[in-house]
Amino acid sequence: WCQAVVPAIRKNDKEACIVGPAISSFDIPFLEACFERGLLDLVDGVTVHPYRNAWLGPETALEEYELVKILIEQYRPSNKRIPVISGEWGYSTTHLPPAKQGNYLVRQWISNMMAEIPISIWYDWHDDGQDPQNAEHNFGTVFWDYQAKPAYTGMKTFIRELNGYSVAGRISLVNFND
């Protein structure tokens, strides 16, 4: 599909930024198969959706990001830098308390900064429905009625307080969540 579509896009827009394959999780065998077939010759970035279950914090994606970067280095054209992009990732308040979702949002962004992920897209801005038992309805940073969740407050505070800063590393602490 990419081998047919990407040349058509580039023919009409030479400056287009094309990313893919937008896989859910880190399907390393699938990515390697795509890279072997020339995907990295076609795209400007590799997108993953690093979803975790509610018991796995965002930092658990760091090792998998590194695996993807190693694969990219093995298959990328020598004249091209290809970043990994977090194209979609969030946690539903159906599976964890809103305060923990807010904590995870900030930790996700910091983890992505540590992994040098240039784009981090949180899923979702707004709850998609009102059923507290439907996970898909509860990924938002705001509730259905637009009242802020702790994730919204965490996002707003993170941007305001850390704007312009970068991550230098992680300090080892007794509690992994600190």
VOBA-1610 file (N, C-alpha, C; in pm, whole numbers, padded with zeros to 5 digits, always signed):
BEGIN
Trp+00083-00118+00000Trp+00000+00000+00000Trp+00087+00125+00000Cys+00184+00131+00090Cys+00273+00248+00098Cys+00353+00266-00031Gln+00394+00155-00092Gln+00472+00165-00214Gln+00391+00225-00328Ala+00260+00215-00323Ala+00174+00275-00425Ala+00134+00418-00389Val+00102+00440-00263Val+00045+00569-00221Val+00151+00677-00200Val+00262+00643-00136Val+00363+00744-00103Val+00418+00814-00228Pro+00454+00741-00335Pro+00501+00812-00455Pro+00396+00908-00512Ala+00269+00872-00503Ala+00164+00961-00552Ala+00156+01087-00467Ile+00169+01072-00336Ile+00168+01189-00248Ile+00288+01277-00279Arg+00405+01217-00287Arg+00528+01295-00311Arg+00524+01365-00447Lys+00461+01303-00546Lys+00449+01364-00678Lys+00371+01495-00670Asn+00271+01497-00584Asn+00184+01615-00572Asn+00226+01710-00461Asp+00306+01662-00366Asp+00353+01747-00256Asp+00490+01697-00212Lys+00593+01753-00271Lys+00730+01708-00244Lys+00773+01733-00099Glu+00706+01824-00030Glu+00740+01857+00108Glu+00654+01782+00210Ala+00566+01694+00166Ala+00478+01621+00258Ala+00559+01544+00361Cys+00512+01546+00484Cys+00573+01466+00591Cys+00485+01342+00607Ile+00541+01227+00576Ile+00465+01103+00577Ile+00521+01012+00685Val+00432+00967+00773Val+00472+00879+00882Val+00387+00752+00878Gly+00440+00647+00935Gly+00367+00521+00941Gly+00450+00419+01015Pro+00403+00304+01045Pro+00276+00246+01006Pro+00165+00266+01108Ala+00189+00339+01218Ala+00087+00365+01321Ala+00036+00236+01383Ile+00130+00152+01427Ile+00091+00025+01487Ile+00057+00040+01633Ser-00037-00041+01679Ser-00071-00044+01819Ser+00030-00133+01891Ser+00086-00082+01997Ser+00188-00152+02073Ser+00320-00148+01997Phe+00407-00241+02026Phe+00538-00250+01961Phe+00549-00388+01897Asp+00494-00404+01781Asp+00501-00532+01711Asp+00632-00534+01632Ile+00739-00575+01700Ile+00873-00572+01642Ile+00883-00658+01515Pro+00830-00781+01514Pro+00837-00860+01389Pro+00765-00791+01272Phe+00651-00728+01298Phe+00580-00657+01192Phe+00663-00539+01142Leu+00718-00462+01236Leu+00801-00348+01195Leu+00920-00394+01112Glu+00986-00500+01156Glu+01102-00547+01081Glu+01061-00591+00941Ala+00948-00658+00929Ala+00900-00699+00796Ala+00874-00577+00708Cys+00816-00472+00766Cys+00792-00348+00690Cys+00924-00285+00648Phe+01019-00280+00739Phe+01149-00218+00710Phe+01223-00297+00603Glu+01216-00431+00611Glu+01281-00516+00510Glu+01224-00490+00371Arg+01097-00452+00364Arg+01030-00429+00235Arg+01041-00284+00188Gly+01122-00203+00258Gly+01151-00069+00211Gly+01067+00043+00268Leu+00994+00021+00376Leu+00912+00128+00433Leu+00995+00251+00467Leu+01115+00231+00518Leu+01196+00346+00561Leu+01248+00429+00445Asp+01245+00375+00325Asp+01278+00454+00206Asp+01165+00552+00175Leu+01045+00522+00225Leu+00925+00597+00188Leu+00880+00699+00291Val+00899+00670+00420Val+00841+00753+00525Val+00945+00844+00589Asp+00893+00946+00659Asp+00978+01042+00729Asp+00984+01015+00879Gly+00898+00927+00929Gly+00895+00892+01070Gly+00823+00760+01089Val+00855+00692+01198Val+00790+00565+01232Val+00698+00590+01351Thr+00570+00562+01333Thr+00473+00586+01439Thr+00433+00457+01509Val+00429+00466+01641Val+00382+00356+01724Val+00278+00411+01820His+00193+00324+01869His+00095+00358+01971His+00128+00271+02094Pro+00211+00322+02184Pro+00267+00240+02292Pro+00173+00211+02409Tyr+00048+00182+02383Tyr-00048+00156+02491Tyr+00003+00051+02588Arg-00032+00069+02714Arg+00000-00024+02822Arg-00129-00051+02897Asn-00129-00157+02975Asn-00244-00175+03063Asn-00226-00083+03184Ala-00327-00073+03267Ala-00327+00023+03377Ala-00219-00005+03481Trp-00161-00124+03482Trp-00060-00158+03582Trp+00081-00133+03532Leu+00095-00097+03407Leu+00228-00071+03351Leu+00243+00077+03324Gly+00330+00141+03398Gly+00352+00283+03381Gly+00421+00315+03250Pro+00420+00441+03212Pro+00477+00484+03084Pro+00625+00451+03066Glu+00699+00447+03176Glu+00843+00420+03164Glu+00871+00283+03105Thr+00774+00193+03111Thr+00795+00059+03058Thr+00808+00057+02906Ala+00779+00167+02841Ala+00794+00174+02695Ala+00937+00205+02652Leu+01020+00249+02744Leu+01155+00294+02708Leu+01237+00185+02638Glu+01235+00064+02689Glu+01313-00044+02627Glu+01261-00075+02486Glu+01130-00071+02470Glu+01072-00101+02338Glu+01103+00009+02237Tyr+01103+00134+02282Tyr+01146+00243+02194Tyr+01288+00215+02143Glu+01375+00172+02232Glu+01513+00145+02192Glu+01521+00033+02089Leu+01438-00070+02104Leu+01436-00178+02005Leu+01396-00126+01868Val+01295-00039+01865Val+01252+00020+01738Val+01363+00104+01677Lys+01431+00183+01760Lys+01541+00267+01710Lys+01654+00182+01653Ile+01685+00071+01718Ile+01789-00019+01667Ile+01749-00074+01532Leu+01623-00115+01518Leu+01575-00165+01388Leu+01582-00058+01281Ile+01543+00063+01316Ile+01550+00173+01219Ile+01693+00191+01172Glu+01787+00189+01265Glu+01928+00207+01228Glu+01976+00097+01134Gln+01926-00023+01151Gln+01966-00134+01065Gln+01914-00119+00922Tyr+01796-00058+00905Tyr+01729-00058+00774Tyr+01716+00079+00708Arg+01744+00186+00778Arg+01720+00319+00721Arg+01821+00350+00612Pro+01780+00432+00515Pro+01877+00481+00416Pro+01983+00565+00487Ser+02106+00557+00444Ser+02217+00624+00514Ser+02202+00775+00516Asn+02130+00831+00423Asn+02116+00977+00414Asn+01993+01031+00487Lys+01928+00948+00569Lys+01801+00986+00628Lys+01801+00963+00779Arg+01750+01061+00852Arg+01725+01045+00996Arg+01576+01017+01010Ile+01540+00909+01077Ile+01399+00872+01089Ile+01363+00861+01238Pro+01284+00955+01289Pro+01247+00950+01430Pro+01133+00852+01456Val+01122+00811+01583Val+01007+00735+01630Val+00910+00837+01688Ile+00783+00821+01657Ile+00678+00914+01702Ile+00575+00837+01782Ser+00535+00894+01894Ser+00426+00838+01973Ser+00296+00896+01919Gly+00238+00824+01824Gly+00123+00876+01750Gly-00009+00873+01824Glu-00017+00793+01928Glu-00140+00785+02006Glu-00112+00699+02128Trp-00147+00752+02247Trp-00122+00675+02369Trp-00195+00742+02483Gly-00268+00665+02559Gly-00337+00717+02675Gly-00376+00605+02769Tyr-00442+00642+02875Tyr-00492+00547+02974Tyr-00637+00584+03006Ser-00723+00485+03009Ser-00865+00506+03037Ser-00892+00507+03186Thr-00976+00601+03230Thr-01013+00605+03371Thr-01116+00497+03405Thr-01152+00414+03310Thr-01229+00294+03343Thr-01141+00195+03419His-01012+00195+03389His-00920+00097+03446His-00830+00152+03557Leu-00830+00282+03577Leu-00750+00340+03684Leu-00814+00470+03729Pro-00782+00515+03850Pro-00842+00639+03901Pro-00795+00760+03819Pro-00878+00864+03809Pro-00839+00983+03735Pro-00706+01043+03780Ala-00676+01040+03910Ala-00549+01097+03957Ala-00430+01020+03900Lys-00443+00889+03890Lys-00334+00809+03835Lys-00321+00833+03684Gln-00433+00853+03616Gln-00427+00887+03473Gln-00348+01017+03455Gly-00374+01115+03541Gly-00301+01242+03533Gly-00153+01223+03559Asn-00121+01140+03656Asn+00019+01108+03686Asn+00083+01041+03564Tyr+00012+00948+03502Tyr+00065+00877+03386Tyr+00086+00970+03266Leu-00002+01068+03249Leu+00016+01159+03136Leu+00150+01232+03148Val+00178+01287+03265Val+00303+01359+03284Val+00422+01263+03271Arg+00412+01147+03331Arg+00521+01048+03322Arg+00542+01002+03178Gln+00432+00990+03103Gln+00444+00952+02962Gln+00523+01056+02885Trp+00489+01182+02901Trp+00558+01287+02829Trp+00705+01296+02869Ile+00734+01280+02998Ile+00873+01282+03041Ile+00948+01161+02985Ser+00885+01045+02988Ser+00948+00925+02931Ser+00975+00943+02782Asn+00880+01000+02713Asn+00900+01023+02569Asn+01010+01125+02544Met+01021+01225+02630Met+01131+01320+02618Met+01265+01249+02640Met+01269+01161+02742Met+01392+01085+02770Met+01432+01000+02650Ala+01333+00944+02582Ala+01359+00857+02467Ala+01378+00936+02338Glu+01378+01069+02349Glu+01394+01158+02233Glu+01286+01135+02127Ile+01163+01119+02176Ile+01047+01106+02089Ile+00998+01249+02062Pro+01006+01297+01937Pro+00978+01438+01911Pro+00829+01475+01915Ile+00741+01377+01901Ile+00597+01405+01903Ile+00531+01303+01994Ser+00452+01352+02091Ser+00377+01267+02183Ser+00231+01309+02178Ile+00149+01224+02123Ile+00007+01255+02113Ile-00069+01175+02218Trp-00131+01248+02312Trp-00211+01184+02417Trp-00348+01152+02359Tyr-00393+01031+02384Tyr-00528+00991+02346Tyr-00608+00984+02474Asp-00693+01072+02496Asp-00777+01151+02411Asp-00797+01285+02481Trp-00830+01387+02407Trp-00856+01519+02464Trp-00982+01517+02551His-01087+01455+02502His-01220+01462+02562His-01277+01321+02573Asp-01341+01291+02684Asp-01408+01161+02694Asp-01507+01145+02578Asp-01508+01026+02518Asp-01591+01001+02400Asp-01734+00961+02432Gly-01764+00938+02556Gly-01899+00898+02595Gly-01918+00913+02744Gln-02030+00861+02794Gln-02065+00879+02934Gln-02074+00748+03013Asp-02043+00636+02950Asp-02052+00507+03017Asp-01923+00480+03093Pro-01927+00482+03227Pro-01804+00462+03305Pro-01744+00323+03288Gln-01822+00226+03238Gln-01772+00090+03219Gln-01712+00068+03080Asn-01732+00163+02990Asn-01679+00151+02854Asn-01544+00222+02849Ala-01438+00144+02839Ala-01303+00202+02842Ala-01284+00309+02736Glu-01337+00286+02617Glu-01319+00380+02507Glu-01381+00516+02538His-01478+00520+02625His-01543+00647+02661His-01462+00731+02759Asn-01354+00679+02815Asn-01293+00742+02932Asn-01144+00769+02922Phe-01093+00793+02803Phe-00952+00824+02784Phe-00923+00974+02793Gly-01023+01058+02796Gly-01005+01203+02785Gly-00932+01268+02901Thr-00878+01388+02872Thr-00820+01471+02977Thr-00929+01555+03043Val-01046+01558+02980Val-01164+01622+03039Val-01280+01524+03030Phe-01373+01537+03125Phe-01491+01453+03126Phe-01584+01490+03011Trp-01689+01413+02994Trp-01788+01436+02889Trp-01844+01579+02895Asp-01862+01632+03017Asp-01918+01768+03034Asp-01810+01877+03032Tyr-01689+01842+02992Tyr-01574+01933+02979Tyr-01514+01978+03112Gln-01552+01913+03221Gln-01485+01940+03349Gln-01348+01876+03344Ala-01249+01948+03392Ala-01111+01899+03386Ala-01089+01778+03475Lys-01017+01681+03421Lys-00968+01568+03500Lys-00828+01606+03549Pro-00774+01531+03645Pro-00637+01557+03686Pro-00538+01551+03569Ala-00568+01472+03466Ala-00479+01465+03349Ala-00470+01601+03280Tyr-00580+01673+03273Tyr-00579+01806+03212Tyr-00493+01901+03296Thr-00513+01897+03427Thr-00435+01983+03516Thr-00287+01947+03509Gly-00256+01818+03504Gly-00117+01775+03493Gly-00054+01822+03363Met-00129+01810+03254Met-00080+01853+03122Met-00053+02004+03123Lys-00148+02080+03173Lys-00136+02226+03177Lys-00018+02269+03264Thr-00003+02206+03380Thr+00106+02239+03471Thr+00241+02200+03411Phe+00247+02082+03353Phe+00370+02034+03290Phe+00418+02132+03184Ile+00329+02173+03096Ile+00366+02265+02987Ile+00411+02399+03043Arg+00338+02451+03141Arg+00372+02581+03198Arg+00505+02577+03272Glu+00525+02478+03357Glu+00642+02474+03444Glu+00770+02426+03376Leu+00757+02337+03278Leu+00876+02278+03218Leu+00902+02325+03075Asn+00830+02425+03031Asn+00850+02477+02896Asn+00995+02525+02880Gly+01060+02472+02775Gly+01197+02512+02748Gly+01303+02422+02811Tyr+01262+02333+02900Tyr+01356+02242+02964Tyr+01365+02112+02885Ser+01472+02039+02909Ser+01486+01906+02848Ser+01529+01808+02956Val+01509+01680+02929Val+01544+01576+03025Val+01691+01541+03009Ala+01766+01544+03118Ala+01907+01508+03115Ala+01927+01361+03150Gly+01832+01302+03221Gly+01843+01162+03261Gly+01747+01133+03373Arg+01754+01012+03423Arg+01666+00971+03531Arg+01749+00936+03653Ile+01708+00986+03768Ile+01776+00955+03893Ile+01714+00827+03948Ser+01796+00732+03984Ser+01746+00608+04043Ser+01699+00635+04185Leu+01577+00597+04212Leu+01518+00614+04345Leu+01465+00479+04394Val+01438+00470+04521Val+01387+00346+04578Val+01254+00308+04516Asn+01163+00405+04505Asn+01032+00380+04450Asn+01032+00418+04302Phe+01007+00323+04215Phe+01010+00345+04070Phe+00911+00454+04027Asn+00805+00478+04105Asn+00704+00577+04069Asn+00744+00719+04108Asp+00851+00736+04183Asp+00896+00870+04221Asp+00965+00939+04105
//
